[in-house]
Amino acid sequence: MNAATDRTDAAARTAPRVPLRDHVATSIRRFLGDLDGCGTENLYEIALRELEIPLFVEVLQHCDGNQSRAAAMLGIHRATLRKKLREYGLD
């Protein structure tokens, strides 16, 4: 690595983090805009699914596929994680 890369990496680590809710709000606004006036009857279900799938995938990857560690990190029971993974075809 060179000095410029080291400075960039250090700046990224010390920059204030944008809260996850801000990213979610931006995505929801974009989704609602993409509806282009059309409604939906199950936005809550859609939103949960669209959040849970990448959340489970990323946490499992972070935990090297260890479902017990992933469940602990998520704050849910391992059986609940396994059930959700089956529901989403991620098992």
Biotite code that builds the C-alpha atoms (Angstrom):
import biotite.structure as struc

atoms = struc.array([
    struc.Atom([0.000, 0.000, 0.000], chain_id="A", res_id=1, res_name="MET", atom_name="CA", element="C"),
    struc.Atom([1.066, 3.557, -0.512], chain_id="A", res_id=2, res_name="ASN", atom_name="CA", element="C"),
    struc.Atom([0.620, 6.593, 1.730], chain_id="A", res_id=3, res_name="ALA", atom_name="CA", element="C"),
    struc.Atom([-2.393, 7.904, -0.223], chain_id="A", res_id=4, res_name="ALA", atom_name="CA", element="C"),
    struc.Atom([-4.218, 4.584, 0.163], chain_id="A", res_id=5, res_name="THR", atom_name="CA", element="C"),
    struc.Atom([-3.409, 4.514, 3.874], chain_id="A", res_id=6, res_name="ASP", atom_name="CA", element="C"),
    struc.Atom([-4.851, 8.040, 4.308], chain_id="A", res_id=7, res_name="ARG", atom_name="CA", element="C"),
    struc.Atom([-8.002, 7.118, 2.362], chain_id="A", res_id=8, res_name="THR", atom_name="CA", element="C"),
    struc.Atom([-8.509, 3.973, 4.439], chain_id="A", res_id=9, res_name="ASP", atom_name="CA", element="C"),
    struc.Atom([-7.972, 5.907, 7.679], chain_id="A", res_id=10, res_name="ALA", atom_name="CA", element="C"),
    struc.Atom([-10.439, 8.610, 6.601], chain_id="A", res_id=11, res_name="ALA", atom_name="CA", element="C"),
    struc.Atom([-13.062, 5.987, 5.755], chain_id="A", res_id=12, res_name="ALA", atom_name="CA", element="C"),
    struc.Atom([-12.685, 4.403, 9.201], chain_id="A", res_id=13, res_name="ARG", atom_name="CA", element="C"),
    struc.Atom([-13.064, 7.732, 11.019], chain_id="A", res_id=14, res_name="THR", atom_name="CA", element="C"),
    struc.Atom([-15.875, 9.207, 8.883], chain_id="A", res_id=15, res_name="ALA", atom_name="CA", element="C"),
    struc.Atom([-19.245, 9.296, 10.640], chain_id="A", res_id=16, res_name="PRO", atom_name="CA", element="C"),
    struc.Atom([-21.389, 6.308, 9.716], chain_id="A", res_id=17, res_name="ARG", atom_name="CA", element="C"),
    struc.Atom([-24.739, 6.857, 8.085], chain_id="A", res_id=18, res_name="VAL", atom_name="CA", element="C"),
    struc.Atom([-27.387, 5.051, 10.158], chain_id="A", res_id=19, res_name="PRO", atom_name="CA", element="C"),
    struc.Atom([-28.888, 1.973, 8.525], chain_id="A", res_id=20, res_name="LEU", atom_name="CA", element="C"),
    struc.Atom([-32.355, 3.538, 8.802], chain_id="A", res_id=21, res_name="ARG", atom_name="CA", element="C"),
    struc.Atom([-31.225, 6.329, 6.451], chain_id="A", res_id=22, res_name="ASP", atom_name="CA", element="C"),
    struc.Atom([-30.218, 3.786, 3.813], chain_id="A", res_id=23, res_name="HIS", atom_name="CA", element="C"),
    struc.Atom([-33.527, 1.970, 4.286], chain_id="A", res_id=24, res_name="VAL", atom_name="CA", element="C"),
    struc.Atom([-35.515, 5.220, 4.027], chain_id="A", res_id=25, res_name="ALA", atom_name="CA", element="C"),
    struc.Atom([-33.718, 6.105, 0.783], chain_id="A", res_id=26, res_name="THR", atom_name="CA", element="C"),
    struc.Atom([-34.498, 2.668, -0.660], chain_id="A", res_id=27, res_name="SER", atom_name="CA", element="C"),
    struc.Atom([-38.160, 2.897, 0.370], chain_id="A", res_id=28, res_name="ILE", atom_name="CA", element="C"),
    struc.Atom([-38.511, 6.347, -1.208], chain_id="A", res_id=29, res_name="ARG", atom_name="CA", element="C"),
    struc.Atom([-36.945, 4.996, -4.412], chain_id="A", res_id=30, res_name="ARG", atom_name="CA", element="C"),
    struc.Atom([-39.268, 1.961, -4.389], chain_id="A", res_id=31, res_name="PHE", atom_name="CA", element="C"),
    struc.Atom([-42.363, 4.122, -3.842], chain_id="A", res_id=32, res_name="LEU", atom_name="CA", element="C"),
    struc.Atom([-41.255, 6.406, -6.652], chain_id="A", res_id=33, res_name="GLY", atom_name="CA", element="C"),
    struc.Atom([-40.773, 3.401, -8.932], chain_id="A", res_id=34, res_name="ASP", atom_name="CA", element="C"),
    struc.Atom([-44.393, 2.389, -8.288], chain_id="A", res_id=35, res_name="LEU", atom_name="CA", element="C"),
    struc.Atom([-45.260, 5.426, -10.455], chain_id="A", res_id=36, res_name="ASP", atom_name="CA", element="C"),
    struc.Atom([-48.673, 5.987, -8.896], chain_id="A", res_id=37, res_name="GLY", atom_name="CA", element="C"),
    struc.Atom([-49.581, 2.312, -8.621], chain_id="A", res_id=38, res_name="CYS", atom_name="CA", element="C"),
    struc.Atom([-50.347, 1.025, -5.165], chain_id="A", res_id=39, res_name="GLY", atom_name="CA", element="C"),
    struc.Atom([-49.438, -2.118, -3.335], chain_id="A", res_id=40, res_name="THR", atom_name="CA", element="C"),
    struc.Atom([-51.410, -3.994, -0.715], chain_id="A", res_id=41, res_name="GLU", atom_name="CA", element="C"),
    struc.Atom([-48.550, -5.732, 1.059], chain_id="A", res_id=42, res_name="ASN", atom_name="CA", element="C"),
    struc.Atom([-45.717, -3.239, 1.393], chain_id="A", res_id=43, res_name="LEU", atom_name="CA", element="C"),
    struc.Atom([-44.906, -4.371, 4.933], chain_id="A", res_id=44, res_name="TYR", atom_name="CA", element="C"),
    struc.Atom([-44.434, -7.986, 3.810], chain_id="A", res_id=45, res_name="GLU", atom_name="CA", element="C"),
    struc.Atom([-42.399, -6.896, 0.788], chain_id="A", res_id=46, res_name="ILE", atom_name="CA", element="C"),
    struc.Atom([-40.188, -4.649, 2.905], chain_id="A", res_id=47, res_name="ALA", atom_name="CA", element="C"),
    struc.Atom([-39.519, -7.349, 5.508], chain_id="A", res_id=48, res_name="LEU", atom_name="CA", element="C"),
    struc.Atom([-38.641, -9.897, 2.849], chain_id="A", res_id=49, res_name="ARG", atom_name="CA", element="C"),
    struc.Atom([-36.382, -7.477, 0.996], chain_id="A", res_id=50, res_name="GLU", atom_name="CA", element="C"),
    struc.Atom([-34.571, -6.637, 4.235], chain_id="A", res_id=51, res_name="LEU", atom_name="CA", element="C"),
    struc.Atom([-34.369, -10.123, 5.721], chain_id="A", res_id=52, res_name="GLU", atom_name="CA", element="C"),
    struc.Atom([-32.954, -11.938, 2.703], chain_id="A", res_id=53, res_name="ILE", atom_name="CA", element="C"),
    struc.Atom([-29.788, -9.827, 2.284], chain_id="A", res_id=54, res_name="PRO", atom_name="CA", element="C"),
    struc.Atom([-29.493, -9.474, 6.076], chain_id="A", res_id=55, res_name="LEU", atom_name="CA", element="C"),
    struc.Atom([-29.405, -13.247, 6.544], chain_id="A", res_id=56, res_name="PHE", atom_name="CA", element="C"),
    struc.Atom([-27.095, -13.799, 3.571], chain_id="A", res_id=57, res_name="VAL", atom_name="CA", element="C"),
    struc.Atom([-24.589, -11.177, 4.709], chain_id="A", res_id=58, res_name="GLU", atom_name="CA", element="C"),
    struc.Atom([-24.618, -12.171, 8.389], chain_id="A", res_id=59, res_name="VAL", atom_name="CA", element="C"),
    struc.Atom([-24.190, -15.852, 7.488], chain_id="A", res_id=60, res_name="LEU", atom_name="CA", element="C"),
    struc.Atom([-21.309, -14.959, 5.206], chain_id="A", res_id=61, res_name="GLN", atom_name="CA", element="C"),
    struc.Atom([-19.777, -12.840, 7.977], chain_id="A", res_id=62, res_name="HIS", atom_name="CA", element="C"),
    struc.Atom([-20.100, -15.826, 10.335], chain_id="A", res_id=63, res_name="CYS", atom_name="CA", element="C"),
    struc.Atom([-18.571, -18.237, 7.781], chain_id="A", res_id=64, res_name="ASP", atom_name="CA", element="C"),
    struc.Atom([-21.888, -20.059, 7.423], chain_id="A", res_id=65, res_name="GLY", atom_name="CA", element="C"),
    struc.Atom([-22.188, -20.840, 11.132], chain_id="A", res_id=66, res_name="ASN", atom_name="CA", element="C"),
    struc.Atom([-25.922, -20.598, 11.802], chain_id="A", res_id=67, res_name="GLN", atom_name="CA", element="C"),
    struc.Atom([-25.554, -20.587, 15.578], chain_id="A", res_id=68, res_name="SER", atom_name="CA", element="C"),
    struc.Atom([-23.187, -17.597, 15.471], chain_id="A", res_id=69, res_name="ARG", atom_name="CA", element="C"),
    struc.Atom([-25.366, -15.853, 12.877], chain_id="A", res_id=70, res_name="ALA", atom_name="CA", element="C"),
    struc.Atom([-28.505, -16.343, 14.987], chain_id="A", res_id=71, res_name="ALA", atom_name="CA", element="C"),
    struc.Atom([-26.703, -14.999, 18.050], chain_id="A", res_id=72, res_name="ALA", atom_name="CA", element="C"),
    struc.Atom([-25.522, -11.964, 16.082], chain_id="A", res_id=73, res_name="MET", atom_name="CA", element="C"),
    struc.Atom([-29.073, -11.368, 14.819], chain_id="A", res_id=74, res_name="LEU", atom_name="CA", element="C"),
    struc.Atom([-30.528, -11.835, 18.307], chain_id="A", res_id=75, res_name="GLY", atom_name="CA", element="C"),
    struc.Atom([-32.871, -14.632, 17.218], chain_id="A", res_id=76, res_name="ILE", atom_name="CA", element="C"),
    struc.Atom([-33.078, -18.327, 18.031], chain_id="A", res_id=77, res_name="HIS", atom_name="CA", element="C"),
    struc.Atom([-31.227, -20.662, 15.665], chain_id="A", res_id=78, res_name="ARG", atom_name="CA", element="C"),
    struc.Atom([-34.491, -22.512, 14.914], chain_id="A", res_id=79, res_name="ALA", atom_name="CA", element="C"),
    struc.Atom([-36.060, -19.216, 13.824], chain_id="A", res_id=80, res_name="THR", atom_name="CA", element="C"),
    struc.Atom([-33.122, -18.507, 11.528], chain_id="A", res_id=81, res_name="LEU", atom_name="CA", element="C"),
    struc.Atom([-33.327, -21.992, 10.020], chain_id="A", res_id=82, res_name="ARG", atom_name="CA", element="C"),
    struc.Atom([-37.106, -21.575, 9.465], chain_id="A", res_id=83, res_name="LYS", atom_name="CA", element="C"),
    struc.Atom([-36.601, -18.218, 7.737], chain_id="A", res_id=84, res_name="LYS", atom_name="CA", element="C"),
    struc.Atom([-33.796, -19.598, 5.580], chain_id="A", res_id=85, res_name="LEU", atom_name="CA", element="C"),
    struc.Atom([-36.099, -22.421, 4.445], chain_id="A", res_id=86, res_name="ARG", atom_name="CA", element="C"),
    struc.Atom([-38.943, -19.949, 3.746], chain_id="A", res_id=87, res_name="GLU", atom_name="CA", element="C"),
    struc.Atom([-36.649, -17.887, 1.525], chain_id="A", res_id=88, res_name="TYR", atom_name="CA", element="C"),
    struc.Atom([-35.001, -20.889, -0.145], chain_id="A", res_id=89, res_name="GLY", atom_name="CA", element="C"),
    struc.Atom([-31.639, -20.023, 1.391], chain_id="A", res_id=90, res_name="LEU", atom_name="CA", element="C"),
    struc.Atom([-31.001, -23.331, 3.146], chain_id="A", res_id=91, res_name="ASP", atom_name="CA", element="C"),
])
